[in-house]
Amino acid sequence: MSDASWIVFAVASAALLAVPGRSALLVMAYALGHGKKTAFATVTGVTLGNMMSIAVALSALWLLLQMPPVTYEYAAWFGSAYIVYVAIRTWRAPVAGGLIADNDNLPEEKPLRVIAHCCSETVRNTRNTLFLVALLPQFMTAGQVMWSQAWEFAATFTALSVATSLAYALAAAKIREILRKHPKRRGITRASGTLLISAGTVTAGYRKIAA
């Protein structure tokens, strides 16, 4: 994978993971409810869930690469459109109230159960998987051998998952105060949406140039 391709993939993935969704809020809830000592378990659980997402997306990419070139191109352009759609939804998403409280009801404090809880919640959130299924074809062409690049996709997404989850765990109190302020929360969702729109536009342009 070229440096330009890696940067585009990393930026799009980071924007997706940075949006305060279900997994991020769960990590924060554990940190606020049981302390930062839960960070290892929550980050591990979320990362395992995201590793499953990238595995599913890579499997879907392999299937797409077996298709005729014309079909693959249509699928890739549909993926670009889906990325922009997700970005617009993120940008326009309503600002929810009452995000996190110190006394959120969390099922367990035991590390293995925390890991299982965070992993299952991350897997249930299909947004990341669908986004990756749409994103990965932007960097390949029909008939290309993908395995030489698969580990780069997986390693990058996994590392970003660890970094963003750890940030939410260690700075939970500060992030909560930011998210509780309506204007700042709106700014965060719009900034994330703008990054995703940019990523979708850039990947579409990248495909056109590569073609």
MIVEXNU-293790 format. One record per residue (C-alpha): residue number from 0; y, x, z. Coordinates in steps of 0.05 Angstrom, whole numbers, plus 5000, padded with zeros to 4 digits. Each point is the difference from the previous one (the first is absolute). Layout:
! residues N
{seq NUM py Y px X pz Z}
...
This chain:
! residues 211
{seq 0 py 5000 px 5000 pz 5000}
{seq 1 py 5069 px 5027 pz 4982}
{seq 2 py 5053 px 5010 pz 5053}
{seq 3 py 5041 px 4943 pz 4971}
{seq 4 py 4941 px 4952 pz 5004}
{seq 5 py 4986 px 5021 pz 5071}
{seq 6 py 5072 px 4989 pz 5022}
{seq 7 py 5003 px 4931 pz 4969}
{seq 8 py 4933 px 4980 pz 5032}
{seq 9 py 5021 px 5029 pz 5068}
{seq 10 py 5068 px 4965 pz 5000}
{seq 11 py 4969 px 4933 pz 4981}
{seq 12 py 4946 px 5007 pz 5052}
{seq 13 py 5049 px 5021 pz 5054}
{seq 14 py 5045 px 4940 pz 4985}
{seq 15 py 4940 px 4953 pz 5005}
{seq 16 py 4976 px 5030 pz 5066}
{seq 17 py 5069 px 5004 pz 5031}
{seq 18 py 5012 px 4924 pz 4994}
{seq 19 py 4989 px 4972 pz 5071}
{seq 20 py 4940 px 4957 pz 4984}
{seq 21 py 4940 px 4977 pz 5040}
{seq 22 py 4970 px 5068 pz 5013}
{seq 23 py 5066 px 5033 pz 5020}
{seq 24 py 5017 px 4944 pz 5048}
{seq 25 py 4931 px 5003 pz 5031}
{seq 26 py 5008 px 5075 pz 5011}
{seq 27 py 5067 px 4987 pz 5033}
{seq 28 py 4971 px 4944 pz 5043}
{seq 29 py 4946 px 5046 pz 5028}
{seq 30 py 5050 px 5056 pz 5013}
{seq 31 py 5047 px 4952 pz 5037}
{seq 32 py 4944 px 4964 pz 5037}
{seq 33 py 4955 px 5058 pz 5019}
{seq 34 py 5043 px 5061 pz 4988}
{seq 35 py 5001 px 5057 pz 4950}
{seq 36 py 4931 px 5021 pz 5023}
{seq 37 py 4973 px 4948 pz 4951}
{seq 38 py 5031 px 5037 pz 4941}
{seq 39 py 4937 px 5038 pz 4983}
{seq 40 py 4958 px 4936 pz 4998}
{seq 41 py 5050 px 4957 pz 4963}
{seq 42 py 5017 px 5053 pz 4948}
{seq 43 py 4926 px 5014 pz 4990}
{seq 44 py 4985 px 4926 pz 4991}
{seq 45 py 5056 px 4987 pz 4951}
{seq 46 py 4983 px 5063 pz 4961}
{seq 47 py 4927 px 4981 pz 4994}
{seq 48 py 5021 px 4932 pz 4974}
{seq 49 py 5046 px 5031 pz 4949}
{seq 50 py 4945 px 5048 pz 4979}
{seq 51 py 4958 px 4939 pz 4985}
{seq 52 py 5058 px 4973 pz 4959}
{seq 53 py 5006 px 5063 pz 4958}
{seq 54 py 4924 px 5002 pz 4991}
{seq 55 py 5001 px 4929 pz 4973}
{seq 56 py 5059 px 5016 pz 4955}
{seq 57 py 4966 px 5063 pz 4972}
{seq 58 py 4938 px 4959 pz 4986}
{seq 59 py 5042 px 4949 pz 4962}
{seq 60 py 5033 px 5057 pz 4962}
{seq 61 py 4932 px 5028 pz 4980}
{seq 62 py 4981 px 4931 pz 4972}
{seq 63 py 5065 px 4995 pz 4962}
{seq 64 py 4990 px 5068 pz 4969}
{seq 65 py 4935 px 4976 pz 4970}
{seq 66 py 5037 px 4946 pz 4962}
{seq 67 py 5025 px 5006 pz 4928}
{seq 68 py 5068 px 5036 pz 4996}
{seq 69 py 5038 px 4937 pz 4980}
{seq 70 py 4972 px 4961 pz 5058}
{seq 71 py 5016 px 5057 pz 5048}
{seq 72 py 5072 px 5003 pz 4975}
{seq 73 py 5009 px 4926 pz 5011}
{seq 74 py 4972 px 5007 pz 5070}
{seq 75 py 5046 px 5059 pz 5015}
{seq 76 py 5062 px 4963 pz 4976}
{seq 77 py 4980 px 4939 pz 5041}
{seq 78 py 4994 px 5048 pz 5059}
{seq 79 py 5072 px 5024 pz 4989}
{seq 80 py 5024 px 4928 pz 4999}
{seq 81 py 4961 px 4985 pz 5065}
{seq 82 py 5033 px 5060 pz 5035}
{seq 83 py 5069 px 4973 pz 4982}
{seq 84 py 4979 px 4930 pz 5023}
{seq 85 py 4978 px 5027 pz 5068}
{seq 86 py 5065 px 5039 pz 5004}
{seq 87 py 5042 px 4938 pz 4986}
{seq 88 py 4961 px 4960 pz 5052}
{seq 89 py 5012 px 5055 pz 5050}
{seq 90 py 5074 px 5003 pz 4984}
{seq 91 py 5007 px 4924 pz 5007}
{seq 92 py 4954 px 4992 pz 5060}
{seq 93 py 5029 px 4958 pz 5057}
{seq 94 py 5016 px 5037 pz 5064}
{seq 95 py 4950 px 4975 pz 5052}
{seq 96 py 5022 px 4992 pz 5072}
{seq 97 py 4966 px 5022 pz 5063}
{seq 98 py 4961 px 5057 pz 4970}
{seq 99 py 4972 px 5037 pz 5060}
{seq 100 py 4999 px 4991 pz 5075}
{seq 101 py 4976 px 5046 pz 5055}
{seq 102 py 4949 px 4949 pz 5022}
{seq 103 py 4967 px 4986 pz 4933}
{seq 104 py 4929 px 4977 pz 5012}
{seq 105 py 4957 px 5058 pz 4976}
{seq 106 py 4925 px 4992 pz 5005}
{seq 107 py 4979 px 5069 pz 5024}
{seq 108 py 5024 px 5068 pz 5024}
{seq 109 py 4935 px 5037 pz 4991}
{seq 110 py 5009 px 5051 pz 4943}
{seq 111 py 4940 px 4979 pz 4957}
{seq 112 py 5019 px 4926 pz 5003}
{seq 113 py 5073 px 5017 pz 4985}
{seq 114 py 4977 px 5039 pz 4939}
{seq 115 py 4956 px 4943 pz 4978}
{seq 116 py 5055 px 4949 pz 5011}
{seq 117 py 5052 px 5040 pz 4961}
{seq 118 py 4951 px 5016 pz 4944}
{seq 119 py 4979 px 4927 pz 4991}
{seq 120 py 5072 px 4975 pz 5000}
{seq 121 py 5020 px 5053 pz 4948}
{seq 122 py 4941 px 4981 pz 4955}
{seq 123 py 5016 px 4926 pz 5006}
{seq 124 py 5070 px 5015 pz 4974}
{seq 125 py 4983 px 5003 pz 4926}
{seq 126 py 5072 px 5017 pz 4980}
{seq 127 py 4987 px 5075 pz 5001}
{seq 128 py 4935 px 4994 pz 4961}
{seq 129 py 5030 px 4957 pz 4945}
{seq 130 py 5061 px 5045 pz 4996}
{seq 131 py 4956 px 5062 pz 4991}
{seq 132 py 4957 px 4965 pz 4948}
{seq 133 py 5065 px 4987 pz 4962}
{seq 134 py 5029 px 5069 pz 5012}
{seq 135 py 4943 px 5048 pz 4984}
{seq 136 py 4990 px 4981 pz 4926}
{seq 137 py 5072 px 5023 pz 4987}
{seq 138 py 4978 px 5072 pz 5006}
{seq 139 py 4937 px 4999 pz 4957}
{seq 140 py 4982 px 4983 pz 4928}
{seq 141 py 4938 px 4963 pz 4975}
{seq 142 py 4939 px 5044 pz 4995}
{seq 143 py 5029 px 5054 pz 5045}
{seq 144 py 4955 px 5031 pz 5054}
{seq 145 py 5031 px 4978 pz 5065}
{seq 146 py 4961 px 5038 pz 5053}
{seq 147 py 5040 px 5063 pz 4993}
{seq 148 py 5062 px 4961 pz 5022}
{seq 149 py 4967 px 4950 pz 5047}
{seq 150 py 5001 px 5046 pz 5060}
{seq 151 py 5075 px 5012 pz 4989}
{seq 152 py 5014 px 4926 pz 5001}
{seq 153 py 4956 px 4990 pz 5062}
{seq 154 py 5026 px 5060 pz 5038}
{seq 155 py 5073 px 4983 pz 4987}
{seq 156 py 4993 px 4927 pz 5020}
{seq 157 py 4960 px 5018 pz 5062}
{seq 158 py 5051 px 5052 pz 5022}
{seq 159 py 5057 px 4951 pz 4990}
{seq 160 py 4961 px 4948 pz 5040}
{seq 161 py 4993 px 5048 pz 5058}
{seq 162 py 5073 px 5020 pz 4998}
{seq 163 py 5029 px 4929 pz 4997}
{seq 164 py 4952 px 4972 pz 5052}
{seq 165 py 5014 px 5058 pz 5047}
{seq 166 py 5075 px 4989 pz 4992}
{seq 167 py 4993 px 4927 pz 5018}
{seq 168 py 4957 px 5018 pz 5061}
{seq 169 py 5044 px 5055 pz 5028}
{seq 170 py 5067 px 4966 pz 4987}
{seq 171 py 4977 px 4928 pz 5014}
{seq 172 py 5055 px 4984 pz 5050}
{seq 173 py 5056 px 5027 pz 4956}
{seq 174 py 4973 px 4967 pz 4937}
{seq 175 py 4992 px 4934 pz 5037}
{seq 176 py 5074 px 5001 pz 5019}
{seq 177 py 5018 px 5013 pz 4928}
{seq 178 py 4955 px 4944 pz 4975}
{seq 179 py 5029 px 4951 pz 5050}
{seq 180 py 5069 px 5007 pz 4969}
{seq 181 py 5003 px 4952 pz 4942}
{seq 182 py 5047 px 5040 pz 4954}
{seq 183 py 4959 px 5064 pz 5009}
{seq 184 py 4934 px 4964 pz 4988}
{seq 185 py 5028 px 4971 pz 4936}
{seq 186 py 5023 px 5069 pz 4979}
{seq 187 py 4931 px 5029 pz 5012}
{seq 188 py 4964 px 4947 pz 4958}
{seq 189 py 5051 px 5007 pz 4944}
{seq 190 py 4996 px 5076 pz 5001}
{seq 191 py 4924 px 4996 pz 4996}
{seq 192 py 5004 px 4949 pz 4944}
{seq 193 py 5049 px 5043 pz 4962}
{seq 194 py 4954 px 5060 pz 5006}
{seq 195 py 4941 px 4959 pz 4974}
{seq 196 py 5041 px 4972 pz 4942}
{seq 197 py 5020 px 5071 pz 4982}
{seq 198 py 4928 px 5022 pz 5005}
{seq 199 py 4977 px 4944 pz 4955}
{seq 200 py 5055 px 5015 pz 4949}
{seq 201 py 4986 px 5075 pz 5001}
{seq 202 py 4924 px 4991 pz 4992}
{seq 203 py 5012 px 4953 pz 4941}
{seq 204 py 5047 px 5052 pz 4969}
{seq 205 py 4949 px 5055 pz 5016}
{seq 206 py 4946 px 4963 pz 4962}
{seq 207 py 5046 px 4990 pz 4940}
{seq 208 py 5018 px 5074 pz 4998}
{seq 209 py 4927 px 5021 pz 5010}
{seq 210 py 4978 px 4954 pz 4944}
